[in-house]
Amino acid sequence: CRHGILSPRSGKAQPLQNGKYVFLSHKSEEKPLVERLKADLEKRGVPCWIDTERLKGDWQSMIIQGIVAAGAMVVCYSDAFFGSPPCRSEVQNMRRRIDKKEVGVESIVPVVVGKWNNEIPTEFLYALEGDSMQRIDLYACADDTSEDGKWSQLVESLASRLLEILHIEEEELPSADLQSPSSVSIPTSPRSERGMTVRDVCEWAGDTSPSSPSS
């Protein structure tokens, strides 16, 4: 479950503005459906971050920077996701931001994207508080490719919710004042001017030994 941020790995990725994008937390087994979701959300004006575009270099600090600068996190449920310690860490770090009142409790948005036994492991329960009220099941309608089908309807609803959470108005997109990847700062870190080192990241996350990413 590897994620990165801010500096696009290819020329296709657009710069992201602090607090104005969604961090897609997912397991690589669900990558095809998550990439489809990303494309459909971006068509509706929701800027997204995904590892295939953003991850490079110092991945440990990139993971935390991506979470710290995101305005929301879409948590992509599947059995594989809930079995992944790195994915658990991502969700818990976003929950830490909620506890610090950096973002609202609504900023964690659960979406089912893969086979799932409908149970949330104990270690995820606190971070995913309020899950049943917000969860959207896209996996159940993944085969629906019609323009006005169930998938499109659910993504439309999800996009509307995310735009509200991100405080993005229609006239803001595309935004003309997006910062370049090299100039994006981390809003909650006193070290933002010089960037976050791995040690800084661990201190923010309350950990001293970041785990290795899993694919």
N, C-alpha and C positions, 0 to 999 in steps of 0.2 A: 504494500500500500504506500507507494512512494509519491511524494508531492513536492513541488517547488514553487517559485514565485518571482514575479517582477521582471526578470531579465528573460525575454523570449529566447527559446532555444533555436527557433527558426524565424524567418522573416514574416511568417504568416500570423504570428501572435501579436496582438495589440498591447500597448502599455496599459497598465491597470492603475486606477486611482484609489488611494486609501479609502476604505469604508464603502466603496462603490462597486464591489464585485463579490461573487459567490465562490467560496472554496468548495470544490467537489471532493469529498472524502469517500473513497471507494476502494474496493479490492480489484486487482487486475483481471480476475476471472470475469468480472462484469464490464470490462472496458468497452466492448462494442456498444452495449446499451447506454452506458454512461456517455460515450462520445456522441451518440445520437441525441441524448437528452441535452448535452451541452450545445450542440448545433441548433436545436429547436429553441432553447432558452435564449441564445444569442440572437436568433431571428426576431425574437420578441423584445429585444433591448436589454437583456440581462447579461452583463459582462461576467464571464466565468474563468476560473483558473483550473487547469488540468495538468497533470504531471508530464504528459507527452509534449507539451509546449513549454513548460516552465522549469523543469528540473534540470539543473546542471551545476557543476562545481561543488561547493560546500553544501551538500544536501541537508545536513543536520540543521544548520541555521536557516536554510530556505524553508523548511517545513514550518518552523515556528514563525518566521517572518510572514509566511503566507497566511497563517491563522491569525496572527496579531493584526495584520492590516486588512483582513477581510471584513465585510459588513455582514456576512451571513455564511453559514455552512450548510450545504445539502449533504445529509448523511445517507449514503446509498446502502440500504439494508440488503443483506444476503447471509446465508450460513457462512460463507467464506469471510465476509466482512467481520462478523462477530467472533470468528476464530483467530483474528489477526491482532496481536499486541500493538503494532504500529498504528493500526486504525483506531484501536481503543485510546491510544495516547492522543491522537488528533482530536477525537471527540471530547476527551477530558480537558484538553487544553482550551478548546472553545468554551467549554462549560466554565473553566477558570475565568475566562474573560467576562462571562455573564455574572459570576460571583463578584468580580471586581467592578461591576456596573459599567464596563466599557461598551457593552452591547446589551440589548434586551433579551429576555428569555425566549422570545420568538425567533431569534436569529439562528437557532438550530432547527432545521427543517428535515424531517425524516421522509425518505422515499424508498419504496421497495423496488429493487432493480434485478433481483436474482432469486433463485430458489431459497426459501427461508422457512424454518419450522415454526414461525410465529411466536418464538420465545426470545426475550431479551436477557442475555446473561447478567447475573447480579452485578458484575463490575461495570456494566454500562448503565444501570438503572438510574442512578442519580443524574448523570450527564444528560440522559434522554427523558427527563421528567416532562410529562405532558405529551408524550409520544402519541398515544391513541387519539388525541384530539387533532393532531396535525398531520398524521401519516397519510401519504398518497401512495397507492399501489399501481405503479406503472408496469410492473412485471406481468400482471394479469392481462394487460391489453397490449403487450409488446408486439403481437402479430398484427395489430391494427395499423395499417399504413394509409388509410383513407384520410382525405383532407379534413373532414369534419367528424372523424371517428372518436372513440373514447380516449385514445392516446392524446390526440390533439386537444381535446377538451380539458383533460387533466393537466397537460403541460401549460395550456393557456391560463388555467386557474393558478398553477404553481408560479408561473411568471408574474402574474399580477400581484401575488402575495410577496414575492421576492422584491419586485420593484418598490412596493410599499415599505418593506423592511429596509431597503437600501436608500430610501428617500430619493428615488430617481423619478423625475417627471418626464413625460414624453418629449418635451422640448429640449431636454438635456442630452438626448441621444441622437447622433453620436456627440459626445462631449468634446468641445474644442480645447479644453484646458487640461486634458490628461497629461500627467507628468511622464517624463521619459523614464524608462526602467531604472536608469542609474540615479535618478533624483528622487525616487519614491522613498519616503522616510517611514520609520516605524513609530506610530503616534504615541505609544505608551512607554517607549524606552528612552531614558536620558542619554543613551549612547547612540541615538539614531543618526547624529551627524556624521559619525565615523563608521556606522554600520554595526551590525551585531556579530560578534564572534561566536564560536561554538560555546565558549564558556558563558558568554552573555545569555545565549539561548537557554542553556541549562539552568542558569540562575532564575530566569524568568519562569521557566517551566517547573521549577522546584525539583529539578533532577540534577544529578551530577555525572550521569553516564548515559548519553542518548543511545537508544537501541539502533541496530542496523535496520535499514529499510528492507521491506519484503516485497517481492513482485507478485 
